[in-house]
Amino acid sequence: MSYEETLEYLYQFAPMFQQIGSGAYKEGMENSFMIDKHLNHPHKQYKTVYVGGTNGKGSTSHLLASVLQEAGYKTGLYTSPHLLDFRERIKVNGEMIDKEFVVDFIASNRSFFESIRPSFFELTTGMAFAYFADRQVDAAVIEVGLGGRLDCTNVITPVISIITNISFDHTQLLGNTLTAIAKEKAGIIKPGVPVVIGEAEGEVKEFFKNLGNSNDLMIFAQEQKLILSAKLLPATNYREFNTPDYPQLVCELGGLAQEKNAATVLCAIDLLKREIFSLPSEAVYRGFRYVVENTGLMGRWQVLGLHPKIVFDTGHNQAGIENIVSQLQSENYDRLHIVFGMVNDKDITSVLKLLPKEAIYYFTQANIPRALDARMLAKQAVEFNHLKGNIYSTVNEAFSAAKRHASEKDFIFVGGSTFVVADALKTIMN
């Protein structure tokens, strides 16, 4: 099979969660352990850093991979979902997995996979772990796909684990309370392995403190007070942090949420330096400053135009939208245009209630089966928050309309769903 034929086989044989939602989710670890055994436990050939949580997993994972890369370590990075290219999920030193490896991996293991019928993510995880072993990486940063306890990445024993935060998302699979979700996320914590908790309050913090993990192995990033101050640098999208160890630490990611992610990453760096890695200050500075350049990260308060200012962000649940709305309030513009769509398994009303009423809305839907119908979204937007706008059947049409209607001093925001951002990026790239 060619690469294109191999991808088509993958999508048909094991449909993606990002396409069809919970129908692609397989509960339990049996397949994961069978795949790991079949591939001869490739993840044991390198050190792993494990990143879970609700929001900020992607930014945190990319920042850590960038710092490790700048320190001279050959670094694997496994994240999901992808925006434009399947190969974004699996990278070594910022380079996407070779097409030839994808083709050969499926061809070599096809009969085995067809005997156990793994999910798309189970199969892809095995591919990532095997690729990192084949490329002889020194370290790999592994992002949890969904939850933690039963996620197929959870076959690894990392040098450290990270839980960025706990928020409401995928409640139909993870639970309807923050404590229930925290319990699922905490499943990545392993005996004797240090863990960083990025953000935790109230019942969530009490839950983590009551875990059996000894106190010296669990660090709460917020308690370390590592970020003394933060600001957006003038005429840039860079955010500057001042910390006790890294004054004037410039981050290529400009979103407000990056302050919390930065504190989490700096705690993790401190643990990694204690455990095994040599991470000089220069590597930290360069890792933060060149994270997008080093890793290819997209869709995190990504500025794609200035007159009007155009920003894409993949934040899609209540906590993520809260950060986005806060950042929008800090921007200067004449009019705000929001190209917005969601998927049908999210808490739609909680998100809609957060959105600014004064914006001009372009309600749309991504080109995936999970997309919430734009007409239904627009109807609920009026009912729950009196938001008004026009309806567009594709993201391309909505984004094009926003650009036609916006003046040079306006602001266009595109988001609500990872897949809306993906469709809009495809429009720009074409």
N, C-alpha and C positions, 0 to 999 in steps of 0.2 A: 504493500500500500504506500501511496505518497503521503506526505505530511498532511495535506488537506483531507485525504481519505481517512487517515488515522484519527484526525480530530473529529470528523463526522462520525466515525465508529464510536469514539469515546462518548460523544454527546448522545448518541442513540442507545448505546449499550448501557450507559450509566448516567442518566439525566442529572444535570446540575441542580443543586439546591437553589442557586440564584435564579434559575429559570422557572422551576415548578414549585419551590418552597418545600414544605414539610414532607411531601410525597417522596422526596429524594433522601430524606433523613432516615438512617438505619440505627436504631438504638442498640447499644451493646458493643462490646469490644472484640467479639469472636473473630470476625473477618480481619480486623486490624492485626491481631496477634498471628493469625494464619499467614497473612501477607508478609509480615515482618519475619516470620520463620522461613517462609519460602525464599525470601530475598537474603537470608543469612544475616539478619539484624544489622543492616548497613549503618544505622545511626550510632552504633557502638564504636565506629571507627573515627569519630571526631567529637569534640565537645559541643554541647548544645545549651542554648539559652532559651527559656520557654516563656512566652508572653501570652497571658490570658486577660480577661476582663471584658467589660461591655463596650466602652468607648476608648479611643486612643491606642488600641492595640497596634494598628498599622503604623502610626507615627512613631510610637515607642520602638517598635521592631526595626523600622528603617533607620532611626537615629542610632540605635545600638549597632546595627550592621555597619553603618557608615563609620562610626568610631573604631570598631574592630578592624575594618578595612584600612583606615588611615593609620592604624598602629602596625600595619604590615601583615596582618593575618589574612589568609585566604578564607573568605567568609561566604557561607551560604545563607540565603534568605528565602524562607517559605511563607507566603502570605496569601490571603484570599479576601474577596473575589478579585478577578481581574477586570480591568476596564475596557481595554482595546484588544489585547492579545493574550491568549491562554498562557503563553510562556512568561508573562509578567509574574506568575505565581512562584516561579522557581528561578532563582538567580544566584550566580556566583560572582562576587565583586561587581555587582551591578549589571552584569551581562545575563540576558535571558538564556534559559536552557536551550541547548542546540536542538534544532528540528530533527536531526538524525537520531539523537538519543531518544526523543519521544517516539519516533517510528520504530526503532529497534527494540525499545523497552516493551511496547505493546505487542510487537510481533513475537518476541521471545517468551512472553508470559501470558499470551492470549488464552491458551487452553486452560491454564491454571485459573485465570480470572473468570472464565466462563463456567468453571466448575463450582465457584463459590459465589458468583454474582455480587461483587462488591458495589458499594455506592461510588459515585464519581469522586467524592472527596477521599474515600478510603484508597481508591486506586491512585489518585493523584499524589496522596501523601507517600505511598510506597515509591512512586516515581521520584519524588523529591529526595527522599532519603537515599535512594540508590544513586541518584545523580550526584549528590554531595560526596558520597563515598567514591564514586568513579572519578570525580575531579579532585579527590584528596584534599578537601577543605580542612582547615585547622579548626574552624568553628562554624556553627550554623545557628541562626536565630530562627526559631520556629514559632509562628503565630498560631494560637488555637483557632480552630474553625468555628465551632459553636459550643458554648457551654464550657466543658473542661473534663469533668469526670468520665464521660463516655465518648469524648472526642477521639477520633482515631489517631491523632498525634500523640495521645497520652501513653504510648508505648515507650517513650523515651524517659531516661533519668538524666535531667539536666544538671549543670553546675549551679545554676540559680533559676528560680521561677519568679515571675512577675505577674501580679494581678493589678491592672491599671485602676479599675473602679468597678462599681456595681450599680447598674441602672436597669430600668425596665426595657427589655427587648426579648423577642422570641419567647414570650411568656407562655405560649401554648405548648412549648417543649421544655422550658426550664423552670416554670413555676410562676405564680401570681404575686409573690411577695419578694421583697429584696433579700430576705434571709434565705428563702428557698433558692433564689438565683445565686446568691453567694455560696451556698452549699455546693451547687453544681460547678461553679467556677473554681472553688477551692479544691476540687478533685485533682488539680494538677500539682498540688503541694505534695512533695515526697519526703519520707523520713530522712532526716539528716541533711536536707537540701535547703539552703537559705532562701527566703522569699521576701520580696518587696511588695508591700501593699501601697499602691499609689495614692488612692483617695478612699477614705472610709469614714463614715460618721454614724452616730447613733447605733441602731440595732446591727448594722453591718459591721461596724468596728467592734462591737461587743462579741459578735459571732466569731470574728477572726481571733480576737484575744482569748476566747474560750477554747480555741482549737488546741489539740495536744502538742502542736509545734512549740518547742521551748523558746523563751523570749529572745534569746540571743540569736535565734535563727530567723526571726520575723521582724522586719523593719517597716515602720509606717513612714512613708516619705513625707507626709505633711508635718509630722512631729520633728523632723530634722531641720526644718526652716532653712532649706538650702537656697531658696530664691529670695534674696534680700530686696530686689526691685526688678521691674520688667518694664520695657517700653518698646514701642514701634519706632524704628529708626526713620527719620524724615526722608520722604521721597523714595522709600524702598518698601518692600514687603517683608523685610527682615525684622525679627524681634530680638532685642538685646536683653540678656539676663545678667544681673550681678549676683555672684555667689561668693561665699568665703574662699573657695578654692579656685574659682574661675571668674575673675572680674571681667566685665565687658565680653561676655560669652554671646556671640552673635549666632542666631539660628536662622537658617534659610526658610523655615516654616513660620509664617507670620500670624497664624490664628491665635486668638485669645486662649484657646484650650492648650496651646503648647507650653504655657507656663506650668501647668500641672504635669504634662508629659515630661518636660525638662527635669522637674524635681524627681520624678520617678526614675528617669534614665540616669541621672547623676547618682542616685542611691545605688542603682544597679551597677554602675561603673565602679563605685567604691567597693562593692562586694566582689566584682570580677577581679579587681586588682588584688584583693585579699586571697582569692581562691587560686587563680592560675595565670591570669593574663597580665602582660605588661602594657599599660595604657598611659603613656606619657601625656602631659597637658596639651602638647601640640596636637596630638591625635584627637583629643576631645574637642579642642577649638575647631580643627579642620573638619571633624566629623559632623559637628553641628552646622558649621558654615556651608558645607557642600553636600548636605544630605540628599537634596534632590538630584544634584549632578552625579553623586556617587551611586545612588540606588534607583533613580528613575521614578521616584514617588510622584503620584499625581492625585489631584482631587482633594487636597487639604488646603482650604482657603487659597486656591490656585488663581492667581491674577493672570488673566488672558487678554486684557485690553485696558486702556487708560482713558480714552476719550470716545465714548463713555467708559467708565471703569467697569470691567466684567470680571466676576469672581465665580468660580465653581467650588462647591464643597459637598462631600459625600455624607455629611452628618444627616441622620435619618430617623433617630428616635428622640424621645422627649429631651433627654440630657444633651444630645448633640445639637438639636434645634435651639435649645436655650443658649448655648454658646454662640451659635450663629447669629441669633437675634441680638445678643449683647454686642457682638462685633459690628453688626449693621448699624446699631445705634451710635457707635463711635465714628462712623464714616460721615463725610461731608458730601452732599449731593443735592441737586434740585429735586429730582423725582426718583423714586425707587421702583424698579421693575423686577418682578420675581417670576421666573420660569419654574414651575413647581409641579411635581408628580410624586406619587408614592406607590408602594406595593400593597397588595390587598390583605396582608397578614400583620400589619403594624397597627399600633394604637393611634388611629387616625385623629380622633377627636382631641386627644391630649396635645398632639402636635399643632393642629389647626388653631387651638386656643392661644398659642404662643405667638403666632405670626402677626406682624404689624398691619394694622387696619389701613394705614395711609398708602400702602403700596398698590401698584397696578399689577394685577395677577394675570399670568398666562398659564392656565391649567392644562396639563398634558399628561401623557402616559408613555412609559418606555416601551420598547419593542420586545417585551418578554411576556410570557403567559401570566406571571404573577402581578403584572401592573394593574393598579386600580384604575378602572375606567374614568377618564377625565371628566365625563359628565357627572358621575357620582361624586367625584372629588369636589367639583365646583359647587354642587348642591349642598354637600356637607359643610363646605367652607362658608357659605352664606348662612346656613342654619346655626352653626356653632360659634362663628366669630365675625359674621357680617362682612366677610371678605368677598370682593367682587372682581371679576375679570372675564376674559374670553376663554373659550375652550378650543383646544387644538388637538388634532388626532395623532400628531407625531411631535417629538421633541424638536426636530428640525424646523417644523412650521412655527412652533411656539418661540423658539430662540430667534429665528429670522424675524418674526413679528416684533419681538422686544427690541432688536437692533434697529429696525425701521422706525420705531416710535420714540427711541431714546435720543436725547440731545447729548452734546459733548460733556455736559456737566451732570448728567444723570448717572445712575448706578444700576447695573444689571446683575442680579444674583440668580444662579442656576443651581437647583438642588432638590431636596426632599427625598431623594433615592439615589443610591449608588448608580443605578441603571439609567436614570435621567442624565446624570453627569456623563456616564459612558456614551450615551447616544449623542449628547451635545459635543463631547470631545471628538467623536467621529465626524461630526459636521465640520468642525474646525480643521481637522487633519486632512479631510478630503479636498 
